[in-house]
Amino acid sequence: MLFDILESLRAALQSIRAHGFRSFLTTLGIPIQLFFVHIIYMSTKD
C-alpha cells in the first residue's frame, strides 16, 4: 500500500513538472476566484 501511495505521488509530481504552465495558471486562478466570491458575498450582505 505504501508503494502505491509513493507511486501515485511520483506520477503526480511528474505531471506537474510536465505541465508547469497549466499548474501555474491553476494555482493563480484559485485565489482570484476566492477573491471574487468574497467580493460578491460582501456586496450582497446588506
DODRENDREN-473044 format. One record per residue (C-alpha): residue in one letter; x, y, z. Coordinates in nm, 4 decimals, padded with zeros to 6 digits. Layout:
! residues N
("A" (X Y Z))
...
This chain:
! residues 46
("M" (00.0000 00.0000 00.0000))
("L" (00.2826 00.2417 00.0814))
("F" (00.4371 00.1649 -00.2568))
("D" (00.1076 00.2560 -00.4287))
("I" (00.0959 00.5905 -00.2474))
("L" (00.4573 00.6691 -00.3365))
("E" (00.3984 00.5684 -00.6983))
("S" (00.0911 00.7931 -00.7184))
("L" (00.2846 01.0812 -00.5646))
("R" (00.5689 01.0329 -00.8128))
("A" (00.3260 01.0297 -01.1057))
("A" (00.1542 01.3452 -00.9773))
("L" (00.4856 01.5306 -00.9436))
("Q" (00.5899 01.4251 -01.2931))
("S" (00.2593 01.5562 -01.4285))
("I" (00.3068 01.8898 -01.2512))
("R" (00.6580 01.9207 -01.3949))
("A" (00.5413 01.8258 -01.7439))
("H" (00.2553 02.0780 -01.7379))
("G" (00.4140 02.3587 -01.5407))
("F" (00.2332 02.6496 -01.7040))
("R" (-00.1075 02.4869 -01.6576))
("S" (-00.0218 02.4194 -01.2927))
("F" (00.0826 02.7832 -01.2507))
("L" (-00.2421 02.9098 -01.4013))
("T" (-00.4474 02.6813 -01.1777))
("T" (-00.2564 02.7958 -00.8709))
("L" (-00.3067 03.1572 -00.9728))
("G" (-00.6754 03.1096 -01.0522))
("I" (-00.7783 02.9688 -00.7152))
("P" (-00.7038 03.2839 -00.5090))
("I" (-00.8533 03.5044 -00.7817))
("Q" (-01.1761 03.3052 -00.7698))
("L" (-01.1834 03.3194 -00.3899))
("F" (-01.1329 03.6959 -00.4055))
("F" (-01.4273 03.7449 -00.6396))
("V" (-01.6508 03.5132 -00.4372))
("H" (-01.5651 03.7216 -00.1307))
("I" (-01.6429 04.0459 -00.3174))
("I" (-01.9788 03.9118 -00.4368))
("Y" (-02.0640 03.7850 -00.0880))
("M" (-01.9781 04.1192 00.0722))
("S" (-02.1805 04.3143 -00.1860))
("T" (-02.4943 04.1061 -00.1185))
("K" (-02.4592 04.1044 00.2600))
("D" (-02.6584 04.4262 00.3161))
